[in-house]
Amino acid sequence: MAKTNVRSFRFDDDIMAIIEAFDGNNFSEKFDNIVKYCFIKVPEAKAKLDDLEKQIDEKKKELIELTDLSLKVNAFKCNIISLGQNISNIHYEAKGIYEKMKKAREKCNT
């Protein structure tokens, strides 16, 4: 295809290195390819980035929900442990009361 736009512009050496590193047989072809690549690939990359950011936000919400659930489970576990200790204490006290009542009955029967 014939080139109908002839332009001259100046740029830094680092820009020249980027253009020269791109695919193409000559400077014009390389420049065309890099512009076309950016025109097509940058929107695709932005769309993919937006999708990944959306997925990250969803995973953050899931993590918050799971963290909250984990805290509730740990609190429940602590309550069960506390309840078990209370039951043990009650059992110990009941056993003591039983022994006192048993001794009191023995005194009454004698």
Protein Blocks (a to p, Z undefined) as FASTA:
>chain_A
ZZfbdcdddddfklmmmmmmpgcjbfklmmmmmmmmmmmmmmmmmmmmmmmmmmmmmmmm
mmmmmmmmmmmmmmmmmmmmmmmmmmmmmmmmmmmmmmmmmmmmmmmmZZ
